[in-house]
């Protein structure tokens, strides 16, 4: 007996029909309830829930200038060591990872 491997199996067809029926019968939330939930979440953030508070501290970062043995990849814009140059074209250097 020949088997058609392109045809869907009967259990797959049944599960597709079942899931379609489940989607049709599912109760979607109305727009007003979604807006209320979002407003409630915004209110909770302003009250002081972790992740929602503002910190008035300044971040201090020391910027180190590019060294003589480093280059900036023209593709990913990361500063890399000269040993990672894969090619140079039109005065622009590309790293090994971008050319990989």
Secondary structure, 3 states (H helix, E strand, C coil): CCCCCCCCCHHHHHHHHHHHHHHHHCCCCCHHHHHHHHHHHHHHHHHCCCCCCCCCCCCCCCCCCCCCCEEECCCCCCEEEHHHEEEEECCEEEEHHHHC
